Amino acid sequence: MATRSALPPRRRGLPEELVVWEILVRLPPKPLLRCRLVCRAWRRLTSTRGFLLAHHRHQPSLPLVVGYGCDGGSLLDILTLDRRDAARPRLHPVARLKNAAHFVSASCDGILILNMTNCGEFYYSVCNPTTHQFADLPMLTGFFVMGFYQHRPTGEYRLLLYYQFRPEGSEDRYACYVYTLGSSEMPRQDLIFNTASESFWSMRQADKMNGNDLFEIDGTLGIYFCNDDATIVDIWVLQDYKTEFWSLKHRIELPVPDIKGKLDDGDDWSVMVLSEDGDVLVLVYYRQWLLCIGTDGKLLASFQHDVGCHYNTPLKLKKSLVPHAFFPLLKGYVVNARPFI
């Protein structure tokens, strides 16, 4: 009769497939990387491209906030605003870059396009703040970024650019270009045109509405604007595309005493509106302060940048650990090195 000690050990806990594809795949990147140290099987299974793509799909798409500062050199802080708990928004640091006086101009699948200006010219770089990969895009000097997307048929990541020029004796003209990340060729000129209607049109705004800040709200087009003192925010939504009928969805009176109590010496703040799943949040920023305000006009949270100021962007960041073949092909490619600190 076999004793209990002679029996093969019984595996305990959840099945490995369930752990990997239902639990690990939903973890944020940093905890996932720590879990890889548990055993070789977890490291192997969570390093496949299929798993990393699934992991990226499970990550939340969060509003992107940028912090600028000077601490022995220019700093760029990349942060996300997590407002899944609408009553308690939280600001999470993602990466910090040293000696990189950049602005964030585009975002796609966890990849950011950064730009800086020098003597009126635009210079671009690309980075993945989650994996700390960074490279320059020197061939794009002088272009302006209009969009950043993945070309589905090829899987390539491309930039839609435009270039402003003035032929002698004529007015300014604009040309559209497409550039594939990792390509050694200059951006190719492209014509962007609606081949079905072969027409462009302008859309009317609601009466007395003079805002120019567009965003998506409840699956439709929204626009917001502030009064001259930036104390009241009106949010309009497009109810009918055919008739171009707009309706006022929210009028938010900002908590001016609370704002001035935080800003101390400032009353020239800026405002941005964000919406996700119908949940609207107003961001007020001035120098080092970022304030989050609900549609009821109440201050929900406030954040202070440690060495500089906050700058809100209309972009979102969906963190990604997916490797991209174009990065090593680019000039000045580094990983876990400067400008990341």
C-alpha positions, 0 to 999 in steps of 0.5 A: 500500500503506497503511503501518502508521501510516496504519491506524486505531489498534487498541484494546488491553486488555479490552473496555469492557463486561468492565471495567465489569461484571466489574471496576469493579462489584466495587471498593469505593466509594472506588477506584470513584470514583477510576476515574471520573476515568480517562475520560468513558465510565467516569464515564458508565457507572458513574453509571447507577442500574443500575450503582450497584445492581449495585455495591451488590449486590457489596459485602460486608455487614460488621459495624458498629462505632461509636467515640465520642470527644471532641476539641473536641466529640463525635465519632461514628466509623462503622467496619466490621470486615472478617473475610473473612480469618478469621485477620486481622480488620481495622477500616476507617473509613467516616465521622466525624461531628462534634458528633453524640452519636448511637447507631446504631439501624438499618441497611438497604442502606447507610443508617443510622438514628441516635438520640440522647436528650434529657430522656428523648426519642428524636430521630432522623436518617438518613445514608448514611456512604458518600456523606456524606448526612445529614438529621433526622427530627424527626417521630419524636421520642418513638418507638422504632425496631423495624425498618428495611426497603425496602417492595418493592412501592413501593421506599420505605424505611420504619421500623417504630416503637412508641410507649409510652403509659399511659392514665389508670388503666391499665397501659402500652400499646404501639402500632405505627406505620409511617413512610416516609422522605421523607414529610411525614405523621406515622407511621401506626398499624399492627397487626402480627399473624400473620394465619395462626395468629392467635397468639403463642408463646414459645420455650423455651431450652436447660436452664440457658441464660439468655442473651438475645443472638440472632444467625444462625449457619449459617442458623439461630437462635443465642444466646450468653451469658457466665458472671458474669466474662465469661471463658467464652462458650457458643454454642447453636444451635436444631437443630429449630424444631418440638421447640425443641431447642437444642444447645451448638455452642461453649464458648469460654474467653476468653484472660483474660491477653491481654485484661487485658494490653490493657485494663490497668486494666479487668476489666469488659469486654463481649462480643458474638458475630458469625457469617457463613458459619459463621465465629464471632468473639467481640468483647470491648470496653472503653473504647477497646479492641476485641479479636477472638477466635476459637472456639479462644480465641486473640486474633486482633486488637486495635484502639484508638480514637484519641480515645474508646471502641468500641461494638459493634452487632449491625448490618451495613453494606453500602456503597452509592452508590445515590442516594435520592430521599427525602434532599433531602425531609428537614429539614436535608439536607446532603451532604459537610457538617457533621456529616461531617468 
